């Protein structure tokens, strides 16, 4: 029971294909108590899919770009639990004009939205829930990433936002470390999630992934990524912070697809 008696806040659960949904399911199987969040039109989707978990959790409304929403959820969790042991930031968004070849033409307001939702909100949540995480004796804040060391087809400003997220992770790890709180990212390989389907031309990246990955890759299975997230939310990695853990089948480590081996 890797997460026995842990109290976790999970964002980003929209469908059963969501990485966050797999994290929620595994976390419950490993003994955690959960609260999920959603907002706007997606709130009902989160409430609906939450009922398919082994133990349907409460769902609170949270728009990560609104400081007052973060404060309200923190107040609820303070009254409910008195602490938070772990938090998953599984939130990213970029307006359509910033993706699929729009890098040179995307206007600043759309770019600002992508950076605000996908990167700055990670810091806002670390700030807003930092006190509750500290009360657990050193909590864990985990975010979802996609390798930002190279320029990918179609990813455009979301790739830049992920670069910003990686920088935010390092600085949050620095500033929350005094409270014994760990801050890490999991750089997942591409998966057939709702977010991935919203990126025009994303198949140029996801299509060859299984061939390039030394360990292979299943675009429909988010559980391997969720296992890494759950490990980081647990107490098994007490000295790991400011890290980007790649759960991508090994693609980040190779320059080209592996060739055939000789017998």
Backbone bond lengths (Angstrom), bond angles and torsions (degrees), N, CA, C in turn:
res aa  C-N    CA-C-N  psi(-1)  N-CA   C-N-CA  omega(-1)  CA-C   N-CA-C  phi
1 X - - - 1.461 - - 1.527 109.16 -
2 X 1.308 115.56 82.13 1.463 122.83 -171.93 1.524 112.69 -61.03
3 X 1.337 116.53 -30.46 1.464 120.61 -175.03 1.520 111.93 -120.03
4 X 1.319 116.80 29.37 1.459 120.54 -178.03 1.523 110.90 -59.23
5 X 1.346 114.81 130.08 1.473 123.73 178.76 1.519 113.67 68.20
6 X 1.332 117.64 10.12 1.458 120.36 176.06 1.527 109.63 -80.88
7 X 1.314 115.81 143.72 1.455 122.45 177.72 1.519 107.97 -115.61
8 X 1.328 115.18 116.13 1.455 121.05 -168.87 1.521 111.79 -122.73
9 X 1.321 115.51 143.30 1.460 122.91 171.63 1.519 107.92 -106.92
10 X 1.320 116.35 123.49 1.469 121.91 -176.03 1.521 109.40 -118.95
11 X 1.323 116.98 120.86 1.467 121.68 174.25 1.525 109.04 -100.27
12 X 1.326 116.64 166.21 1.456 121.31 168.12 1.512 117.13 84.05
13 X 1.336 118.91 13.11 1.469 120.71 177.10 1.524 108.56 -84.72
14 X 1.326 116.35 112.33 1.470 120.93 178.61 1.522 111.89 -118.63
15 X 1.327 116.12 -44.17 1.463 121.40 179.21 1.525 108.00 -138.54
16 X 1.319 115.90 172.80 1.462 119.82 177.49 1.521 111.86 -68.71
17 X 1.336 117.56 -14.27 1.466 120.93 176.04 1.522 112.12 -82.51
18 X 1.341 117.56 -11.50 1.458 121.19 -179.12 1.532 111.01 -65.49
19 X 1.316 116.17 138.93 1.467 119.54 173.41 1.526 109.28 -56.88
20 X 1.330 116.22 -40.36 1.465 120.42 -177.89 1.530 111.53 -62.02
21 X 1.335 117.73 -33.60 1.471 119.89 178.40 1.529 109.89 -66.73
22 X 1.313 117.07 -42.59 1.467 119.95 177.14 1.518 110.84 -63.44
23 X 1.336 117.10 -37.99 1.464 120.17 176.57 1.523 109.65 -62.46
24 X 1.330 116.95 -45.42 1.463 120.76 -179.11 1.525 111.09 -61.40
25 X 1.327 116.93 -43.64 1.467 120.33 -179.08 1.523 110.92 -64.40
26 X 1.329 116.60 -48.54 1.462 119.94 -179.93 1.529 111.46 -64.09
27 X 1.325 116.41 -39.50 1.458 119.90 -179.41 1.521 110.98 -61.73
28 X 1.327 116.54 -41.64 1.463 118.97 177.28 1.526 110.94 -65.48
29 X 1.307 116.63 -41.12 1.458 119.61 178.51 1.527 111.42 -62.42
30 X 1.335 115.88 -27.30 1.462 121.02 -179.63 1.530 112.59 -95.34
31 X 1.351 116.81 12.64 1.455 120.58 170.03 1.508 117.37 100.37
32 X 1.341 118.95 5.05 1.459 121.07 -176.23 1.522 111.74 -83.18
33 X 1.319 114.51 153.32 1.458 122.98 169.43 1.522 107.03 -102.84
34 X 1.336 117.13 135.61 1.460 120.94 -171.25 1.515 113.36 -122.69
35 X 1.326 113.82 154.58 1.456 123.42 159.52 1.522 106.35 -131.26
36 X 1.331 116.48 134.31 1.456 121.54 177.48 1.521 109.66 -103.33
37 X 1.331 115.64 163.53 1.462 120.01 174.98 1.526 110.17 -130.73
38 X 1.317 114.51 155.68 1.455 122.60 173.51 1.510 107.90 -158.28
39 X 1.331 116.55 172.40 1.465 117.03 177.30 1.527 109.56 -158.02
40 X 1.335 113.95 161.02 1.455 120.21 176.84 1.518 112.37 58.77
41 X 1.317 115.51 -141.05 1.464 120.25 -178.89 1.527 111.86 -67.64
42 X 1.329 116.69 -22.54 1.454 119.80 179.63 1.512 114.20 -77.75
43 X 1.349 116.88 -11.83 1.461 119.75 -176.85 1.518 111.19 -61.50
44 X 1.326 117.08 -43.01 1.466 119.52 179.52 1.521 111.88 -65.88
45 X 1.337 116.46 -35.32 1.466 119.40 177.00 1.524 109.94 -62.83
46 X 1.324 116.33 -43.16 1.468 120.25 179.08 1.522 110.31 -63.65
47 X 1.324 116.92 -44.07 1.463 120.45 179.74 1.529 110.86 -61.77
48 X 1.327 115.84 -39.29 1.467 119.77 -178.77 1.527 111.38 -67.77
49 X 1.338 116.73 -47.42 1.464 119.48 -176.53 1.527 111.17 -73.26
50 X 1.345 117.14 -24.36 1.463 120.11 177.50 1.520 110.90 -61.96
51 X 1.326 117.33 -29.89 1.469 121.11 -179.12 1.524 111.95 -70.58
52 X 1.323 117.14 -11.89 1.464 120.35 179.53 1.522 112.45 -93.29
53 X 1.314 116.92 -1.75 1.466 120.23 176.20 1.521 109.84 -77.03
54 X 1.328 117.69 159.37 1.466 120.20 -179.17 1.525 113.13 -54.20
55 X 1.339 116.58 -37.85 1.466 122.11 177.91 1.529 106.72 -131.90
56 X 1.328 119.02 96.33 1.470 121.18 -174.87 1.533 112.29 -53.59
57 X 1.328 117.54 118.25 1.468 120.80 -178.24 1.526 111.64 -90.32
58 X 1.317 115.62 167.76 1.455 120.74 172.04 1.524 109.38 -69.52
59 X 1.337 115.12 152.86 1.464 121.71 177.14 1.525 108.02 -123.71
60 X 1.323 116.70 123.86 1.457 122.18 178.64 1.519 109.88 -106.84
61 X 1.325 116.30 149.54 1.459 120.04 178.83 1.524 109.87 -80.94
62 X 1.327 115.76 129.30 1.465 120.71 -178.99 1.520 110.39 -150.46
63 X 1.321 115.87 111.64 1.455 122.44 168.21 1.524 105.74 -96.53
64 X 1.335 117.44 112.62 1.461 120.94 -171.90 1.521 112.99 -68.26
65 X 1.332 118.17 -9.35 1.464 120.35 177.03 1.524 112.13 -90.48
66 X 1.322 117.21 -2.09 1.471 121.75 -178.34 1.528 110.16 -112.06
67 X 1.317 115.48 113.22 1.457 120.36 -178.96 1.531 111.42 -59.15
68 X 1.347 116.30 -34.32 1.454 119.30 -178.85 1.527 111.70 -68.18
69 X 1.331 117.83 -32.02 1.461 120.70 175.42 1.523 111.09 -67.29
70 X 1.330 115.88 -43.93 1.467 119.93 178.12 1.525 110.03 -60.42
71 X 1.338 116.72 -43.87 1.465 120.46 179.71 1.522 111.36 -63.48
72 X 1.343 116.93 -38.22 1.463 120.21 -179.11 1.525 111.44 -67.80
73 X 1.330 117.21 -41.19 1.466 120.04 178.64 1.526 110.15 -68.25
74 X 1.331 117.16 -39.65 1.468 120.20 177.33 1.526 110.54 -61.23
75 X 1.320 116.81 -40.01 1.470 120.61 178.43 1.522 110.93 -64.31
76 X 1.344 116.46 -41.90 1.465 120.95 177.93 1.525 110.91 -61.03
77 X 1.338 116.41 -46.87 1.465 119.94 -177.42 1.525 111.73 -69.56
78 X 1.320 116.17 -30.87 1.464 119.50 175.55 1.525 110.21 -62.81
79 X 1.346 116.31 -45.04 1.465 120.36 179.01 1.522 111.71 -70.36
80 X 1.311 116.65 -34.81 1.471 122.26 -175.67 1.527 111.43 -77.25
81 X 1.319 117.13 -47.31 1.460 121.90 -171.55 1.534 113.78 -119.43
82 X 1.319 115.93 -31.50 1.461 119.30 -174.59 1.512 114.24 82.07
83 X 1.319 116.24 -5.60 1.465 121.36 179.49 1.525 108.11 -164.35
84 X 1.328 116.78 166.69 1.465 123.26 169.77 1.520 106.70 -133.07
85 X 1.329 116.52 126.86 1.471 120.14 -178.73 1.522 112.57 -87.26
86 X 1.317 116.71 -27.09 1.456 119.46 -178.60 1.511 111.36 -159.79
87 X 1.319 114.87 153.78 1.462 121.23 -177.54 1.518 108.79 -141.48
88 X 1.321 116.68 130.40 1.467 121.37 174.72 1.517 109.75 -106.12
89 X 1.331 116.03 119.47 1.466 123.14 173.34 1.528 106.52 -94.67
90 X 1.323 115.93 102.75 1.469 121.26 -179.19 1.523 108.64 -122.65
91 X 1.317 115.11 52.69 1.458 122.40 -173.78 1.520 109.55 -124.41
92 X 1.326 116.42 127.30 1.461 121.33 174.20 1.519 108.39 -154.68
93 X 1.318 116.06 144.21 1.465 120.68 178.17 1.513 108.89 -158.76
94 X 1.325 115.31 140.11 1.463 121.76 172.35 1.521 108.30 -140.92
95 X 1.326 118.27 130.80 1.463 120.10 177.13 1.530 111.42 -56.99
96 X 1.315 115.58 153.63 1.462 121.41 -172.73 1.522 113.44 -56.14
97 X 1.342 117.23 -34.62 1.466 120.06 -176.91 1.528 113.16 -69.03
98 X 1.334 117.03 -13.30 1.461 119.81 -178.25 1.520 112.43 -92.87
99 X 1.328 117.55 -1.93 1.459 122.95 -174.15 1.528 110.94 -121.85
100 X 1.333 115.36 169.77 1.463 120.45 170.57 1.506 115.18 63.09
101 X 1.338 117.55 34.69 1.463 120.48 178.66 1.511 113.86 102.91
102 X 1.336 117.63 7.97 1.458 120.57 -178.22 1.510 115.04 -95.96
103 X 1.320 117.34 22.01 1.470 119.00 -174.29 1.527 111.95 -61.66
104 X 1.311 118.43 -45.09 1.466 121.19 -175.73 1.519 113.15 -80.63
105 X 1.315 117.60 -16.79 1.461 120.06 -173.93 1.523 113.75 -109.90
106 X 1.316 118.43 -9.97 1.464 121.10 -176.30 1.527 110.71 -64.33
107 X 1.334 118.44 130.36 1.472 120.78 178.54 1.526 111.29 -76.48
108 X 1.341 115.08 155.23 1.456 119.81 -176.69 1.530 113.44 -57.03
109 X 1.324 121.67 -42.26 1.471 118.70 -179.87 1.528 112.88 -55.92
110 X 1.338 117.25 -38.20 1.468 119.68 178.01 1.526 110.90 -70.31
111 X 1.334 116.79 -40.42 1.464 120.77 177.67 1.528 109.72 -63.07
112 X 1.331 116.41 -42.48 1.459 120.83 179.83 1.523 111.10 -60.72
113 X 1.331 117.15 -38.59 1.462 121.21 177.52 1.519 110.54 -62.69
114 X 1.339 116.87 -44.36 1.465 120.81 -179.72 1.514 111.31 -60.93
115 X 1.323 117.17 -44.43 1.465 121.04 -178.81 1.525 110.74 -69.90
116 X 1.331 116.62 -39.80 1.466 120.57 -179.58 1.525 110.96 -61.72
117 X 1.336 116.04 -52.46 1.467 120.06 -176.28 1.523 111.33 -69.51
118 X 1.312 117.44 -43.20 1.460 121.62 -168.22 1.525 114.50 -89.21
119 X 1.336 117.97 -20.08 1.470 120.19 -176.09 1.523 112.41 -127.37
120 X 1.332 116.65 -57.19 1.458 118.33 -175.77 1.527 112.15 -62.05
121 X 1.324 117.23 -32.85 1.468 119.62 -179.73 1.526 111.75 -62.28
122 X 1.323 117.90 -26.23 1.467 121.65 176.29 1.532 109.90 -62.90
123 X 1.333 115.07 -42.58 1.458 120.13 177.28 1.526 110.20 -68.26
124 X 1.339 116.15 -42.48 1.462 120.20 -179.30 1.528 110.96 -60.25
125 X 1.316 117.00 -38.21 1.461 119.81 179.30 1.528 110.81 -73.37
126 X 1.324 117.22 -37.29 1.459 119.73 175.51 1.517 111.45 -61.52
127 X 1.320 116.07 -38.94 1.460 120.76 177.99 1.530 110.89 -70.66
128 X 1.324 116.51 -47.11 1.451 120.94 -174.49 1.518 114.66 -69.72
129 X 1.341 116.76 -31.99 1.465 120.62 -178.45 1.527 112.23 -107.98
130 X 1.344 116.74 4.23 1.454 120.11 -176.10 1.514 113.60 -58.51
131 X 1.340 116.70 -40.21 1.460 119.51 179.70 1.513 112.61 -64.60
132 X 1.332 116.94 -41.06 1.466 121.14 179.27 1.524 110.98 -68.57
133 X 1.325 117.11 -37.01 1.459 120.50 176.76 1.529 110.60 -65.24
134 X 1.324 116.45 -39.79 1.467 120.26 -179.16 1.523 111.58 -64.76
135 X 1.335 116.93 -32.16 1.458 120.30 -178.59 1.526 112.68 -66.83
136 X 1.312 116.94 -17.85 1.457 119.87 179.30 1.528 111.32 -81.00
137 X 1.312 115.43 -1.38 1.462 119.33 -177.24 1.506 112.32 89.07
138 X 1.310 115.31 14.15 1.457 120.69 -179.47 1.505 109.90 121.14
139 X 1.312 116.45 88.98 1.461 120.82 -177.68 1.509 112.00 -86.27
140 X 1.323 114.91 -172.02 1.462 121.64 -177.51 1.516 109.94 -134.24
141 X 1.320 116.43 125.58 1.460 123.82 175.18 1.519 107.79 -110.33
142 X 1.323 116.13 121.16 1.468 121.61 -177.13 1.521 109.37 -123.48
143 X 1.326 116.62 135.39 1.455 122.14 176.43 1.514 110.85 -120.61
144 X 1.327 116.42 158.71 1.465 122.00 178.24 1.518 110.02 -99.80
145 X 1.322 115.38 132.94 1.460 123.17 -172.07 1.528 108.97 -127.19
146 X 1.336 115.26 169.26 1.460 122.27 167.64 1.516 105.71 -138.63
147 X 1.312 117.15 131.73 1.468 123.43 -171.73 1.531 112.04 -39.16
148 X 1.329 115.48 114.90 1.466 120.65 -176.18 1.525 112.63 -105.83
149 X 1.322 116.92 16.60 1.468 119.45 -178.49 1.525 112.78 -83.60
150 X 1.342 116.95 -11.64 1.463 121.06 179.30 1.523 109.35 -134.31
151 X 1.333 116.46 165.09 1.467 121.97 175.96 1.526 108.88 -91.06
152 X 1.323 116.29 120.31 1.462 121.63 -178.55 1.523 111.16 -97.01
153 X 1.335 118.12 149.51 1.464 119.25 171.33 1.523 110.48 -58.83
154 X 1.323 116.13 139.16 1.467 124.07 171.30 1.525 114.65 74.42
155 X 1.328 119.15 -21.70 1.461 121.42 -172.18 1.528 112.48 -75.71
156 X 1.321 116.50 -35.84 1.459 123.94 169.94 1.533 113.85 46.21
157 X 1.341 118.47 -120.66 1.463 120.42 -172.98 1.521 112.96 -69.19
158 X 1.317 118.11 -21.73 1.462 118.38 172.97 1.522 110.18 -65.71
159 X 1.322 116.96 -35.01 1.454 120.27 174.92 1.516 111.80 -62.09
160 X 1.331 116.58 -40.01 1.463 120.48 177.20 1.530 109.91 -66.32
161 X 1.331 115.96 -40.50 1.469 119.77 177.99 1.529 110.93 -62.21
162 X 1.328 116.77 -37.36 1.464 119.30 177.45 1.527 111.22 -68.49
163 X 1.326 116.96 -34.23 1.470 119.13 173.72 1.522 110.23 -60.90
164 X 1.324 115.88 -41.81 1.466 120.36 177.49 1.526 110.69 -64.40
165 X 1.327 116.55 -39.53 1.462 120.61 178.28 1.525 110.91 -60.24
166 X 1.326 116.85 -40.93 1.458 120.13 179.60 1.526 111.05 -64.41
167 X 1.330 117.24 -39.49 1.458 119.81 175.88 1.525 111.10 -65.36
168 X 1.343 116.34 -41.10 1.467 120.42 178.13 1.521 110.97 -60.22
169 X 1.323 116.73 -38.38 1.465 120.92 179.74 1.521 110.66 -59.76
170 X 1.310 116.96 -44.87 1.470 120.02 -178.15 1.532 111.45 -65.27
171 X 1.329 116.33 -43.21 1.458 118.87 -178.45 1.524 111.90 -72.11
172 X 1.314 117.79 -36.01 1.464 120.18 174.64 1.519 110.86 -64.14
173 X 1.327 116.17 -41.36 1.475 119.63 177.60 1.521 109.92 -59.03
174 X 1.320 116.43 -40.06 1.468 120.23 178.14 1.524 111.28 -62.71
175 X 1.333 116.45 -47.90 1.459 120.01 -170.87 1.524 113.69 -82.34
176 X 1.339 117.91 -27.37 1.464 119.76 178.92 1.522 112.62 -93.03
177 X 1.326 116.38 -7.35 1.459 119.83 179.85 1.513 112.93 -61.96
178 X 1.325 116.91 -31.69 1.464 119.98 179.01 1.521 111.81 -63.34
179 X 1.354 115.89 -21.18 1.464 120.96 177.21 1.535 111.18 -97.35
180 X 1.324 115.92 11.73 1.467 122.66 -179.44 1.522 112.41 65.13
181 X 1.338 116.95 20.79 1.463 120.68 178.86 1.521 109.98 -93.24
182 X 1.322 115.26 130.99 1.462 122.17 178.84 1.527 110.19 -93.20
183 X 1.325 116.00 141.17 1.465 122.04 -178.65 1.523 108.09 -130.88
184 X 1.320 117.20 119.13 1.464 121.27 -176.82 1.525 111.06 -143.60
185 X 1.325 114.91 162.12 1.458 122.03 175.23 1.520 109.84 -121.00
186 X 1.323 115.51 149.91 1.459 121.90 171.60 1.525 107.52 -114.31
187 X 1.341 116.53 114.34 1.459 122.06 178.78 1.521 107.96 -88.51
188 X 1.314 115.24 100.40 1.462 121.04 -176.04 1.523 111.43 -85.79
189 X 1.311 115.72 152.48 1.450 119.98 168.17 1.518 109.63 -72.33
190 X 1.338 118.44 170.88 1.464 120.89 -178.02 1.523 111.89 -67.74
191 X 1.320 115.27 142.20 1.460 122.01 178.81 1.516 108.99 -136.87
192 X 1.311 116.33 156.65 1.464 121.10 179.89 1.524 110.48 -80.60
193 X 1.332 115.22 70.35 1.454 121.57 178.16 1.532 109.13 -102.30
194 X 1.335 115.99 170.96 1.458 120.53 178.07 1.525 110.75 -61.49
195 X 1.336 116.13 -38.76 1.463 120.26 179.74 1.522 111.25 -63.70
196 X 1.331 117.57 -41.68 1.466 121.13 -179.37 1.526 111.06 -66.18
197 X 1.330 116.46 -38.27 1.465 119.92 -179.45 1.523 112.16 -66.65
198 X 1.319 117.12 -19.40 1.464 120.63 -178.80 1.528 112.54 -82.69
199 X 1.334 118.05 -4.79 1.462 121.44 -177.82 1.526 109.55 -98.07
200 X 1.329 118.90 111.07 1.464 120.68 178.54 1.527 110.82 -61.50
201 X 1.325 116.56 129.74 1.455 120.49 177.11 1.512 114.79 81.41
202 X 1.347 117.86 10.89 1.467 120.69 -177.05 1.523 112.31 -63.76
203 X 1.332 116.85 -22.62 1.468 119.37 -178.85 1.529 112.38 -64.44
204 X 1.335 117.14 -19.19 1.466 119.72 176.33 1.529 110.61 -64.47
205 X 1.328 116.23 -27.72 1.467 121.00 177.08 1.519 110.78 -90.72
206 X 1.325 116.47 -48.55 1.463 120.10 -173.76 1.522 112.93 -73.09
207 X 1.324 117.37 -32.10 1.461 120.87 -175.50 1.516 114.48 -54.93
208 X 1.341 118.96 -52.28 1.475 120.74 -177.89 1.529 114.39 -83.57
209 X 1.336 118.16 0.03 1.466 120.21 -169.33 1.525 112.51 -59.76
210 X 1.326 116.48 -46.07 1.472 119.74 -177.27 1.528 111.14 -62.00
211 X 1.343 117.18 -33.43 1.463 121.00 179.25 1.516 111.31 -73.21
212 X 1.327 116.82 -33.64 1.461 120.84 -178.25 1.526 112.75 -79.99
213 X 1.329 117.23 -28.18 1.461 120.81 -173.28 1.527 111.38 -74.47
214 X 1.321 118.78 122.13 1.469 120.80 178.09 1.526 112.87 -55.81
215 X 1.348 116.84 -33.07 1.459 120.19 -179.97 1.526 112.87 -95.69
216 X 1.337 116.09 2.60 1.458 118.84 -174.56 1.525 110.51 79.09
217 X 1.322 116.12 170.60 1.467 119.84 -176.83 1.520 109.93 -157.94
218 X 1.339 115.64 133.17 1.460 122.39 177.49 1.521 108.46 -110.02
219 X 1.316 116.88 111.22 1.461 122.28 -177.10 1.522 113.13 -65.71
220 X 1.315 117.38 -15.29 1.467 120.76 -175.74 1.529 113.19 -102.51
221 X 1.320 117.61 -1.13 1.469 120.45 -173.75 1.527 110.20 -116.97
222 X 1.326 116.77 106.15 1.463 120.66 -179.76 1.526 113.27 -91.67
223 X 1.330 117.62 -3.90 1.466 119.17 -176.27 1.526 113.30 -62.96
224 X 1.347 120.51 -40.02 1.466 118.10 179.11 1.524 113.03 -58.16
225 X 1.325 117.08 -37.10 1.465 120.23 176.73 1.520 109.92 -69.28
226 X 1.328 116.33 -42.98 1.465 120.66 -179.22 1.518 111.87 -60.75
227 X 1.327 117.23 -34.05 1.464 119.87 178.11 1.525 111.23 -63.16
228 X 1.325 116.78 -39.66 1.462 120.23 178.77 1.531 109.85 -65.26
229 X 1.336 116.17 -42.71 1.461 120.02 178.19 1.528 110.35 -59.43
230 X 1.330 116.87 -46.57 1.464 120.31 -179.01 1.526 111.60 -63.03
231 X 1.324 116.94 -36.75 1.468 119.44 176.93 1.527 110.83 -62.42
232 X 1.334 116.80 -40.45 1.463 120.42 179.47 1.529 111.64 -71.10
233 X 1.325 117.46 -29.38 1.458 120.70 177.54 1.524 112.17 -76.24
234 X 1.322 116.21 -16.26 1.460 121.26 -178.19 1.524 110.70 -85.33
235 X 1.338 115.49 -176.49 1.466 121.18 178.44 1.531 112.98 -92.18
236 X 1.320 117.46 8.75 1.459 120.25 -173.47 1.523 113.48 -80.47
237 X 1.315 118.31 -9.69 1.476 120.70 179.55 1.524 109.58 -127.60
238 X 1.322 118.13 62.82 1.463 120.96 -170.75 1.517 115.43 -68.47
239 X 1.334 118.71 -17.10 1.465 120.24 -178.43 1.525 112.68 -111.42
240 X 1.327 117.34 11.56 1.466 121.07 -179.28 1.524 109.16 -98.84
241 X 1.324 116.66 116.46 1.462 120.99 176.00 1.524 109.19 -152.55
242 X 1.315 116.62 155.25 1.457 121.50 -177.65 1.517 112.58 69.17
243 X 1.326 116.46 20.45 1.466 121.47 -171.98 1.524 111.03 -104.22
244 X 1.337 115.49 152.43 1.461 122.89 170.13 1.517 106.97 -114.57
245 X 1.314 116.86 107.15 1.464 122.32 -178.25 1.532 107.85 -94.18
246 X 1.314 116.51 120.45 1.462 120.69 -178.46 1.526 110.55 -86.80
247 X 1.312 115.55 121.47 1.466 122.06 173.93 1.522 106.64 -119.21
248 X 1.329 115.26 74.29 1.464 120.68 -169.86 1.528 113.22 -136.56
249 X 1.328 117.12 16.51 1.455 120.40 -177.72 1.511 114.02 76.77
250 X 1.346 117.10 1.28 1.461 120.95 178.28 1.513 115.45 100.36
251 X 1.339 117.72 5.63 1.466 120.20 -177.10 1.528 111.53 -59.96
252 X 1.331 117.63 -37.04 1.466 120.27 -177.48 1.523 112.45 -61.64
253 X 1.340 117.16 -21.02 1.463 120.80 -172.79 1.521 113.77 -95.18
254 X 1.327 118.06 -6.70 1.464 120.25 -175.08 1.526 110.38 -120.76
255 X 1.322 115.79 148.24 1.452 120.35 -178.40 1.515 113.55 -89.32
256 X 1.329 116.98 -17.33 1.451 121.42 -179.85 1.510 107.99 -155.16
257 X 1.320 116.25 167.54 1.462 120.42 178.93 1.518 110.47 -63.52
258 X 1.337 118.47 140.83 1.458 120.01 177.25 1.524 111.48 -59.96
259 X 1.309 115.66 138.68 1.461 119.23 177.03 1.513 111.39 -85.56
260 X 1.328 118.19 173.63 1.464 120.68 179.30 1.526 110.60 -67.10
261 X 1.304 115.51 143.52 1.467 120.03 179.51 1.523 109.26 -91.31
262 X 1.317 114.97 148.85 1.465 120.26 179.06 1.519 109.58 -91.10
263 X 1.307 115.64 137.67 1.456 119.60 -179.90 1.515 111.38 -78.58
